[in-house]
Amino acid sequence: MPVSNNELVEALLRPLHDALDSQGITPLYLAKKLKREINAKETKVFNDKGSILYSKPLIAWAIRQRARMDAHKLLAHYPPEKHELTGKNGGPLKVTLTDRLKEIEECAKGDE
């Protein structure tokens, strides 16, 4: 029975999504972290002849730039990258799906 591209991608990503979800890394959690990064500030520390001086909170431009780029990627604002995969001699690619959920769950448990 033929499988659609969407079904194939879902089958490949489902174990990863489940593993992340089981560790509390949900889309809402990631959105909250992204919002914090987009509004990031930093304090610079200076040593002035033995005295430690702190700057006022400054905009963390590098962190904000990376967060903005992540947000654009997540919202698909960039043109899609084209990746062509072929099998032997340029023929169709044959994909064999295996259930690796147990392996992923064991790896996640090992990090606790």
GINORBEL-V506032 format. One record per helix or strand of 2 or more residues. SS is the DSSP state (2 for helix, 1 for strand). FROM is the first residue (numbers start at 0). LEN is the number of residues. If there is no record, write none. Layout:
BEGIN
SS|FROM|LEN  SS|FROM|LEN
END
This chain:
BEGIN
2|4|18  2|26|12  1|40|2  1|44|4  1|50|4  1|57|2  2|60|14  2|87|3  2|100|10
END
